[in-house]
């Protein structure tokens, strides 16, 4: 299923508008074609939202949308050539703006390039017109979301007794111990979890519990649609309170007055099921109406998939639903798949059922769905088919009832989050956890992140914002904050969902699965390398992402195949490359934006052609412990924002890393021979995050350097046994630094007094600094400091103990002070 065509159309139209405004269109004689292409795309975009909503029940429409998206992606490849050429000429002709423009639009532009672009735009327009004229599909109307009801048979529910009792206990509280001032006599209790975990089922159990029924004068159950229409909700809650249907003729004022009268002086329970609204004003409007005149002990129970919704509405701690245990899932499966007691007569089916339950990952929705499909079926072949198939393949039209709740979760996302989540299809199920930095760089490489709607935010900060939004909506789980990044994983059903969304666009390849690769596939995860795989890749030419896990060694032949074959690559992740010197041909990947050679211990040298990668935004060479030579012209990587680096060099060459003025993130790690930082400090101008790890010989002091203004927000210094004091040049980050981590600095004796002038500092982490005896005076000036973590600093830990330590008065204002 494809819900991303509209988002892609928007992105391309914005690019076309930008390109059409440039002189480049006149210089190449393509301005008219660019404008026509923009008009064609705008016409098609107008019908996309409706088409994407109707596609669920129309296979022809789904096919049309997929074809359309293929054309859009081809168009994006073509339009990105403008940007690539601009970057190349900026390097070739210097960085001065006037000079750059003059040369860029001069006759020096190759005629062949002009002809290719013009011809490409014409071909795209022809394909779009053909599809526009072809758009002949039935009007099935808009789908209505299912509403829920309040009844459930308690005997049919398995494994939620603990959560049920917890919610019931909260409902029984009569006083206002857990209530905020704003809500007076009313408590709002959120039940939170991703789709399919049983939030509604739990709410039904509670709603019908005898203790609850006997404690409230009035109980009401209300399904909440996505738009959170206050008028509709008021009318329907009033109808529930009065036990009758309310006509639509009444005004909102009339409805509100009637509802106030119906609820006045009553202790009631209202369940608001499946809430999506994040608009505080809408909720406040409804809340104020509900709580006015309500008796003490009145409760509102909310079910939602979104932590943000819970934080807006809730007045007590969330009831966070976790996955069911294997035992509970198996019991549920048996109840759904067998007539009572029949599992004992079919032991082989029962054993296969265990395997199926394990695939469901603790999500009751999937367990019930699969169990119900198998009810009363005793043919082992049918059970084997389900056991051995991926969950999303069970419905051939891709829209059945396997993942309906998760599907709704996806369709309700805003456009930018849909794109971000869909792009996570490249993340492998084989990985235990993922790194937010890698994911954000991936989003950036594919042009998903936009800073235009977020003021002056850096792209990396926009990416972190999107990451947190998906986390809040339960698409990411087990998230751990490592200060400079997050580790997380995705539930298998979420993996299945994104695979469903991107089918045909993303594909996982191994030697046993090489024949079914879609011709227009854009993103490949390669789990095995061999002749079959290499042969299969020869048939593809539109690939944008190649991801190979770390346990596979990349040889020179396979590397050359990928470089020569895929000219539109944006992301290349080869974590374990065995070749010593990368081929010169790597410089031909002009679209490449993210390159990951992390822990490729075989690499000793990067060719200078590497510096032709002007589009490159992210480069990971961390853990490349045998890298002896960096390219001499790294300054030409003018778009590079993220760099992880390990090198055997003792110093950085001139015109290299020190000249990378676009850098936002720099990590220098495990450089055993490095003695000094780059002499040119240009790289510090835009740097937001700097981490220097385990460089034993490195002297952080910059001789003859004055303190220069920095933009650093995060600074990590770990593994510096020679450092006795923080370098003076760190003072350049006085107004910006938010997070500071210092670790494994065994000779660090004191923190400087000037550190207390860092008024933006929010977190300080100190670890394994045994000579650090005390904190600076005037720590009270750090009013933004919310977290102080001290590990393996014995004397300092003793002095910072709450109330009793000598340094406690300095940090008593810090909310979170913790030790090992």
N, C-alpha and C positions, 0 to 999 in steps of 0.2 A: 504494500500500500504506500502511496506517495502523497504526503501532506506538505511537501517542501517546495513545490513549484512556485507558489505565490511568493514565498520569501525570497526565492532565487530571482524571480522576475523583478521584485522591488530592488534588489541589489544591482541587477544589471541595468535597470532604468536609471538609477542614480549614477552609475558609471558612464552610461551613454550621455547623460546631461552634462557631466563633468568634461568628457572628451569633446563633445560638440562645442563647448565654450572655449576650447583651446585652438591656437593657431595651427596646431598639427593637422587638423582636419583640412584647413585650406592648403597647407603645404603639400599634403598628399592627395588633395582633390577628392576627399571622401566625406566632406561635411554633410552634403545632401543625403548620402547613403546612411550615414550615422543617424541623422534626424529621422529619416524614414523608418529605420530599424526601431528607433525609440517609439515612434507612433504605433507601429505594429505591435510591439511588446505591450504598450499601454492598453491597447484594445483587447489583447488576449488576457492581460492581468485582470481586467474588469470582471471576467467570468470565472476566474480561477477559484476564488473562495467558495462559490456555490458549487462548482464542479468537484472540488476536493471533498466537500461535505456529502455529495451524492454518490461518490464513487463506491461506497461500501456495497451497494447493491447493483452495481453496473460494471461488469467486467470490461466492456468496450470502452467505457469512460476511463477506467483505470489504465488501460493500455494507451489511450490517447494522452493521458497525463504523463505517463512514463516516456512516451516518444517526445512530448513537449519538453520535459525536463532534460532529456538527452540533448536536444537542440540548444536549450538554455546553457547547459554546461559547455557545449562546444563554443557557443558565443562568448562565454566567459574566458575560455582559453584564448580566443582571438583578441578580445578586448584587453586582456592582461599583457598582450604583446606591446601595447602602447606604453604601459608602465615600465616594462622591462627595458624597452629601448630608451626611454627617458633616463632611467637610472644608469644605463650603460654609457650614454653620452655625457651624463653629468660627471662620470669618472674620467672619461676620455678627454673631455674638453675643460675640465676644471670645475670647481664648485661655485664660482661666482655666478650669481643669478642671471645678469644681463648676458654674460658671455655664454652661459649654458643655453639660454633661449635662442640667442643669435645662431649658434652652431647647430642647435637641434633642428631649427626650421630652415636651414640653408640647403643648398643643392647637394651637399655632401651626403644627404640621406640616400641610401641605395635605392635605385629604381625598382629592383626586384622586391624589396621589402614593401615599397608602396603598392606595387601591383598585387602582391600576395594579400595584403590587408584589404585592399579594395575588393578583390575577388572574393575573399572570405566573407566580408560583410554581405555582399550580394547573394552568396549561396545561403547564408543564414536566413536572410529575408525570404528567399524563395521557399525554404523548408518551413518557415513559420507560416507563410501564406497558405501553403498546402495543408498544414495542420489546422489552420484557422477555418478554412473552407470545409475541412473534413469533420469538423466538430458536430456530429449528428448523434445525439444521445437522448434517451428518454428522460422526461422530467418526473422524477420520483418524489419531488418535494423534499422539504427539510425533515430530518429525523428529529423526533422528540426524545428527550432523555427519559429513561424510566423513572417513575416515582417509586417510593418505597412505602411500605405499610408497617404497622407497629407490631404485628403478631408473629411469633415464632414459637415452635414447640421446643420447650427446654430439653426434652429428651433427645432432640436431634442435634444438639450443640455439644461439641466435645472440646475440652481443653481450655476453657476460659473462666473456670470457677474462681481463680485467684483474682483476676481482673474484675469479674462481676462483683465479688464481695467488696473490693476496694471502692468501686463506684457507688455501690449501695451504701457503704459506710459514709461516703461524702454526702450522699443525698439525705442521710438521716441526721446530719449535723443541723441543730436547730438555731444555734447562736450565729454570731458574725465573726467567729475566730478567723475564718479563712476568707473573709470578704473584704473587698476594697471599699474605701469611703464612697467612691463614685456610684457603686452599685447598691448601696444601702442594704436592704434586706435580701437581696438576690445574689446567689452564687452562680457563676458560669463555669461548667466543668467540661473541658475539651478531651475527646478521645481522638488520638492522632496515630496515623500509620498509613503506609502506602496501600493502593488498591488491592483488594483481594484478601486482606488479613482478617476481615470479619468485624470491622468497626460497627457497621449497622446491626449485625447479628448480636453483638455485645449490648448495644443500646436497646435492642428489642428485649433481650433477656432481663435487663435491669428494669425496663419500662413495665414488664409484666410480672415482676417479682412481687410476691404477696406482701412483703414488708413495705415496698414502695407504694403499691396500690392502696394500702391502708393508711399511708402517711400524708397523702395529698388529696385535697378537696377536688382538684381538677387536674387531669392529665391530658396533654395535647401532643400530637406527633405531626411534624411538618417536614416534608421533603423540600429542600432548597435548591432551586435551579441556579445555573451559573451566573445569571445576570443580577441576582439578589434584588429583584424588583420589590421595593418596600410596600407599594400599594397592593400588589398581588399577595405578598406575604401577610400583610395586615388583614386583608379580606379572608384569606384561607385560615389563619389562626383564629379569627373571630368566628368563622363557621365551625371550626373544631370546638371552640369554647361553648358555643350555643347549641351544637349538635344539629346544625342545619346549614344548607348551602346559601351563601350570601350572593345576591345578584351583583352584576358588575356596574350597575348604574350609580352607586354611591361614590361621592368624592372621598379623597383621602382624609380630609378633615372629619367627615361624617363617620368614616370607618374607625378612625382613631378614637373618636369620642365614644362610639359604641364598644370598642375593645376595652377602653379604660373602665367603662361601667361593668363590663363582663368580668374583668379580672380584679376589680377593686375589692380589697379586704379578703382576698382568697390566697391560700397557700397552694401554689400550683407547680406542676412539673411540665416544662416544655422541652421536647426534643427537636432540635434543628439538625436534620440529617443531611450529610454530604454538602458542607459549606465550602465555597470556593472564594467568596468575596474577601478582598484585601483592602477595601475602601473603608477607612475608619469612620468617615462621615455617615455612610449608609448604615453601618452597624450602630453607631451612636443614635441615629434617628429611630431605629427599631427598638434598641435597648431602652431608651428613655421612655418610650411608650409602654414597654412591658413591665418595667420596674416601678412605675408610678403607683403608689398605693398598695403595692404587693405586701403580703404578710411576711414576717420573719420566717425563714426556712424555705422560701420559694427557690426553685432551682431551674436552671436552663442547662441542658445537656447537649453538647455540640459534637458532631463527628466531622472530621476533616482530614484531608491528606496533606495539609500544608501547615508547617510549624508557624509560619507567619500569621495565618488565620487564627491559630490557637493563641498566639501572643496578643493579638488585637482583642479577642473576645474573652479569653479566659481570665478568671479571678483566682483560680487555684491552680496547683501544679497539673501538668498534662498527665493523662493516662496514656502512656505510649505503648501501643501494641507491638509485641515482638512476634516472630514466627513461631508456629506451633512446634512442639517437640516431635521427634520421629514417632514415638509411641502414640501420641495423640493423633498425628496424621494418619498413621496406619489404622487406628481404630475408626477414624472418619472414613477412610477409603473402604474398609471392610463393610461398613454400614451402607455405603453408596453402591458398592460393586456386587455384593452378595445378598441373597435372601438370608434371613436370619439363620445362623448356624451352618450355612452351606459351605463356608470357607474350609471347614474341617473335612469335607468330602472332596475337595480339590486342592490338595497340598501343592501341586506344581504351579497352579494359578496363584495361590497365596504367596509363594516365593517370588513369582514375577511381580506380584503386586507390591512387594517390599521394594523392588528395584524402581518401579514406577513412582512410588511415594518418595524415594530419595531424590528423584529427578525434580520433584515438585518444590523442593527447597523449603519446606515448612509453610507454604502458602495454602491456606484452606481452600481458596477459590480454585486453584489448579487441582488440588486433591479431589474436590467434589466433582469438578468437571470431568476429569478423566475416569474417576470411579463410576460416575453416572453413565458414561459412554459404554462401559463394560458390564453394566448391570445384567445379570442372568445369562451372560454369554460364556460358554464353556469351551469354545474353540480356541486352543492354545495359540493358533496362528494369529488371531485377532489381538490377543494379549501381547504377543511378541512384537507385533507391528507397532503397538503403542510404546512398549518398553524400549524398542530400538530406534524410535524416531525422535527427532527434535520436537519440542512441544509445539512450535509454531507451524510445523509441517502437517499437523494432524488435520487442519482444515485447508483444503487445497485453494479455496478462494481467499484465504488469508484473513477472513473477517469473522469467522464463526464465533463460538462462545468460549474459546480457550482462554483468551486474555481480555475479556471485555472491560473489566474495571481498570486495568492498567492502560488499555487503549484509550479509555475516556480521560485518564490522567494525562496522557500525552496530547490528545486533541485539544485539551483546555489550556495548554501552555501558550504563552505569548510566542510570537513568531521567532524571536531571537533564541529563546530557550529550546524550541523545537529543533532548530538547526544544531544547537550545541549538543543536545541529547542524541540526536540522530548520528552525529559525527562520532559518538562513542562506540559505534558499531565496530570500530577498528580495535577496540580494547579486547584482549583475548580472555576467554573464560579460564584459560590455564594459569593466569596470573593470580596470585593470592591478593595482592593489593596494587594500587596504582598511585601515581604521583600527580598532584594537581598541576605542577609546573609543566609536565609533559602534555597534559590535556589542554591547558590554556595555550601553550605554544602551538598545539595542533589546531585549535580554533582560530588562532591568529593567522596561521599559515593558510588557512582556507577562507580567509576574508570574512569570517563570521562576526568578529568583534568590531564594534563601531563606537568610537569615542564621541561622535558628534552629539549624541543625545545625553551625554554624561558630562557636560561642561568641559573642564580641562583634565579630566581623568586620563591617566596613562592606559594604553590598551591592556597592559597586564593587570591593572586594577579593575578594569571593566570585566576582564576574564574571571578574576577572583569573585567579583560581585555575582556574575552568572553562575559560577560554581556553587556559591553559597545558596543561591536561589533554588538550584536543582537539589541541593542537599536538604534544604528546608521542605521541599516537596517529596522527600523520601526516595528520590531516584538514586541517590548515593547513600551508602550506609557505612557504619564502622569508621567514621571519619575521625582521624587523629590530627590534632594541631601540633605541628613541629616548628611553629613560629615563622619559619621562612617558607613553608609549604604545608600541604595537607596530604596525608596518606588516606586512601579510602578504597572501598570495593563496591561492586554492584551485585545485587542479587541476581541469580541466574534468570529469573523471570524478566528482570529489567533488560538483561542481555538479550533475551528472546524477543522482547518488545522492539528494541532498536534494530535487531536483525530483520524483524518483520517490516518495520518502517522503511528500511533501506535495501530491501531485497532487490537484486539486480544491479545495485550500485556498489555494494560491499560483498566481498567473497573471501572465504577462508580456503586455502589451497594446501593439499598434501598429495603424495604420490597416488593415493587411491581416489582422489577427487580432482581430476584435471579436465574431464570432458564437459562438465556442466558449467564452465566459467562463462558468464554472460559476455557477449562481444563488447558491450559498452561499459564494462565494469570500471569503476573509478578508484576503488580502495581495496587493496589486497593485504591479507594477513597470510604469510607463508609459513607453514608449520613443518615443512620438509623440503629439502633440496635434492634434486636428482634430474636425470635426463627427461623424465616425463614432465616434470614441472617446467624445466627450461624450454621444452618444446611447446608446451601450452602457452607460455608467456609470449612466444614469438607471434602468436595470433592476435595479440592485444596491442593497442597503441594509444589508449586514452587514460591510462592509469595515472592517478594523482598521488596516491599514497601507497608505499610499500612498507610493511611492518614485519620484521622477522624477529622472533623472540631470542633471548640471550643464549639459550642452550644450542642454537644452531650456528655453526661456524660458516662464515661467508668467505668463499675463495674468490680469486681474481676473475675467473671466468664468469661466475654468476654476477659479480659486481659490474663487469663490462656489459653483460647482456642487459641489465636494468638501465644502465646509463645510456646505452645506444638505442634502446627500444622505446623508452618512455620520456619523450621530450617535454611533457607537460607535468612532470613530477613536482609536487609542492612539498611533500613530506617523504623523507627517506630515513628509516630507522633500522640500521644494521648494528646491533649492539656488540657483536663479536666478529670483527673483520680480521682475517688472518694475513692479508697482504701487507707487505712492508711499505710500499710506496703506492699511493692511490694513482690510478691512471689519469693522464692529462685530460682525457675526454670528460672528466667530471665537470670541467669548466663550461661545458655546453648546456648544462641544465639551468637555463636562464630563468625558469619559473620557480626554481627550488627556494623554499623559504624556511624549511626546518630540516636540519641534518643531525642525526644522532649516531655517533660512533662510540658511545659510552663503553668504557672498559675493553676497548679493542686493543689488546696488548701487543698485537702483531704490527701495528702501524708505527713506523719510525720516521716517516717524512710525508709532508703534504706538498704536492706540486704547486708551482706558482700559478698555474692555470686555475687553481682553487679560488683565486682572488677575482675571477670573472663572475663569481656568483653574487652579483649586485643585489638580487632580490632576497638574499639570505637574511633571515631575521633571527634564527635560533641555531646555535651550533654547540653540540656537546662533544667535547674531547676529554671529559673527565675520566680518570682511570686509564688513560692511554700512557702508561708508565714508561714506554719505550720510545715515545715521540721525541726525536732529537732535533728536528728542524721544523720551524714554523715558516710559512711562506713569507718572503721578504716584502710583499706588498699588501699585507693584511689591512692597511689603511683604506684600501679600495672597497672593502666590505662596508659600504656606507649605510646600509640598512640594518646592520647587525645590532640587535637589542639584547640578546641573551647569549652568554658565553660561559661554558664550563670548560676548564682547561687544566690538563696535567702535562708537564713537559720535563725533559731531562736537562734543559738548558739552564745555565747559571744566571743568565740575564736575558731580558727581552730585547730583540733587535729594534733598531731605530725604524720609524715609520711603520710600526706594527701595532700591537694591542693598544699602546698608549695613544694612538691617533683615532681610535674608534669612538667618535663623538656621539653616536646614537645609542651606545650601550646603556641599558637600564638595569641589567642584572649581570654580575660578574662573580664567578666562583673559581678561585685558584686553589687547587687541592693536590696534596701528595707530590709536591715538587721538591724532591729530596736535595737538589743541587741549587735551587734558586736562591740568590743572595739579596736581590733588591727588586722593588716594584718598578714598573716602566718609568723611565726618566721623563717622558712626555706625559703631562697630567691631563691632556685633553679628554681622555676617557672618563675622567671624574665629573665632567660637566653635567651629564645627564643621568649619572648613576643613581639608582634608587636602592638597590640591594647589593651589598658587598660581603662576601664570605671568603675568608682565607683559612684553609684547613691544613694542618699537619705539614707545614713547610718549615722544617726544623732549622734550616740555615738562613731563612729569610729575615732580613732586617727591615722592620716596618718604618723606621725613621727615614724621612726624605730629606736628605741634606740640602741645604741652601734653598729650601722651599718654605715660603711663607704660608700662613693659614689662608686657604682659598675657600670661597663660598661653595658649599656642597648641597646636593639635594637628597642625600642619603636618608632613607627611612628605616632600613634594616641593616645592621652591622653585626657580623659574626667573626670572632677571632678565636680560633681553637687550635691548640697544639703548637705553642710558641714558648719553649723552655727558656729561651734567651731573653724574653721580654720582661723587664723589671718595672716598666711604666707605660701607660698608653701614649702613643705618639701625639705630639702637639697638633698635627694637621687634622686630627679628628675633630678639633674644635670648629672646623668649617661646617659641621652638621648640627651646630647648636640649635638652630631653629626648626630643624626638620626631623631629626632622629626620633623614631618611635620605639624600636625594639633593639636591644643590645644584648648579645650573648658573648661571654668570655669563658673559655674553658681550657683545661690542660695547660695552664701557664704557671708552672711550678715555682717560678721566681718572681711573679708579680707581687709586689709588696704593698701597693696602695692604689686606690682609685683617686684620680686628681680632683682637687676642689672645683675645677672648672666644670666638672660633670654636672654639678648641681644647677648649672645655668641652662641645661637641656630641658626646657619647659614642655616640650612635646613628648618626652619620654614616657611610654606606657608600660613597658616590660623590661626588666633587667634579669638576666640569668647568669649566675656565677657558679662554675663547676671546677673542681679539682685545682683550686688555687690555694694551696696550703699556707702560703706566707701572707695571704691577705687577712689582716688582723682586725680591721675595722672599716666602717663606711665613712665617707666625708661628712664634715659638719654641714649644716644647712640643707640636709636631705629634704627637709620640710618644703623647700622651694619647688620640689618636683611634684607639683599638684596634680599632674596628669598620670602619675605613676599608679597603676592599679595592681601590678603583679611583680613580686620579687621572689625569685627562686634561687635557693642556695643549696648546692650539693657538694659534698666532700671538701668543705672548707671548715675544718673543726672549730678553730678559734672564732671565726666569724659567725658560725652557726650558734655558738654559745652566747656570743655578745648580742645576737639578734632575737633571742628567745622572748616571747611575748611577756610583757610586764617585768620580767626579772633581768633581762640582758642589759648591759651598759649602753648598747646602741639602739635598744628598743624605742626610746623617745624620738630618735631621728626618723623612724619608719612607722610609727604608730598610726599614721594617717593612711598607710597603704592597705587596701582592703584584703589583698591576698598575699600573705607571706608564708611560703612553705619550704620545707626541707626534704631530705631524702625520705 
